[in-house]
Amino acid sequence: MGIYVDMMAEKSVNPISEKKPVHENIILGVILIAVLMAAIDSTIVLLAFPAIVSSLHSNLATIIWVILIYMLVSAVATTQFGKVGDMFGRSRVFIAGLVVFTISSFLCGIAPTDILLIVFRAIQGLGGAMVSATSGAIIADTFERHRIGRAFGFTAMAYNVGAILGIVLGGVITTFIGWQYIFFINVPIGIAALILGVKYIKDKQIFAAKLDIAGMVTLALSLSLLLYGGIGFASTGTNLANIASVLVGILLIIAFYFIEKRAESPTIPFDMFDNKVFRNSVLAALLQGLGFLGVVFMLIMYMQGVRGFTPFYASLLLVPGYVISGIVAPYMGRLSDKHGARIVATLGIVLQLLGVVVYLFIAQNTTIYLIILGSLIMGVGGAMFWPANSSAIMAHAEQRRFGIASGLSRLFSTMGMMGSFIVVFVVAALSIPRAQAFEIFVGTSTISGSIAGAFITGMRYSFVAMIFILAIAGAISFVRGKEDRAANNNAEQQKPHIATDKKNRSKKQ
């Protein structure tokens, strides 16, 4: 079952390669604005939770979905929009994503109820998926393969700057203006990116393919059920509904695999994983996300729940890590262009692992300088891993599949982060009551005495698990193999650009 889109790939649409010096930088600038906007949104919401709960007369178990629904929709939609971008034009999907994200941000700000806020956040996640699924492909379209590490280095820098702004602005806006403006702030940024994007981002080529409806629906359902069941385990514990959700999700994943094997133009072309560098880079992204994000959430819960810090102050203690990461990332991106991602990305994971080891020494009255030290070490590690690994994924994908590769990268990374989020709450809930764990996370409750000691013990167990996961990620990253991006770029340029794969050509004949 599919929808056939037939556009000649030999026909280039406003090739941007002819206007490199100016247009490359402007296009990269537009991508950076979009990344900045998404990064601000990722941290600014956390600081507004108590204010949103009070303003909308909601509860923590409901408002937590303001974060979860965004991550869920983004994870499900990225691969689909990556492929749609390959078929209909990456710039069109990217621009449409900016429109959806900007409008939904305004709607989030005027949401009168908690349910509507969650609905608008789901729509915002859809727009975010459209942008993130195509941004990596646009970078790969714009820059030669032996120079895309530098570009991804700047996107990593933009993310860290946005995360810092989210922390600072979140505290100021929520305290002095109102939580609604944490969403309104996206509107002028989105409009600026939209104007520049429409003018400068054009599609080099549009590739014919079939839209795999059956595969898309099956994948969406399977991921939704798996994530819903996993979140259910973390928030409500083991029950029949959560077990059934996970089991059905697993069965649908198996069904998806067989559907894709028969599809003429599959949603996830499994032959892409035949390339060792591509396969290991995607798996490293999954495991790095699984082993990293949970550490940050646990630290925030510790600082707010055990130490009694405000959400704003707790987040500020993590700012040094964002700062150093933003400074170092562009240089690490250039380094990966010269030497490949293997050493740079692997050393980045090792540094993040060492940062978690530092956090193992946290106690009830640990000096804040230990937290800052761990943040700095993990920040440098992230600056080394993210641009190097992302550029390796795109450098080892065919141009006609840039959108799919970008979507897969985002999908696996988001799945890892979602899994990490679930692990954190499961561990926290094993140590203290679930309701109290949610309250600690949003800064409305503190603990002390034996309960605090139990939480710290559980936190250390979770850190040991994260260290183990990061060690596996590092091993997979190290054995990915060597790269020669300049040679890879020349080989791709020498290939004839065709609109269909062999199956589609033989069917036409």
Secondary structure, DSSP 8 states (H G I E B T S, - for coil): -EEEE---TTS-SS-GGGGHHHHHHHHHHHHHHHHHHHHHHHHHTGGGHHHHHHHTT--HHHHTHHHHHHHHHHHHHHHHHHHHHHHH-HHHHHHHHHHHHHHHHHHHHH--SHHHHHHHHHHHHHHHHHHHHHHHHHHHHHS-GGGHHHHHHHHHHHHHHHHHHHHHHHHHHHHHT-TTHHHHTHHHHHHHHHHHHHHH---S----EEEEHHHHHHHHHHHHHHHHHHHHHHHT-S-HHHHHHHHHHHHHHHHHHHHHHH-SS-SS-GGGGGSHHHHHHHHHHHHHHHHHHHHHHHHHHIIIIIS---HHHHHHTTHHHHHHHHHHHHHHHHHHHHH-HHHHHHHHHHHHHHHHHHHTT--TT--HHHHHHHHHHHHHHHHHHHHHHHHHHHHTS-GGGHHHHHHHHHHHHHHHHHHHHHHHHHHHHHHS-HHHHHHHHTTS----HHHHHHHHHHHHHHHHHHHHHHHHHHHHHHTT----HHHHHHHHHHS---SS-HHHHHHH-
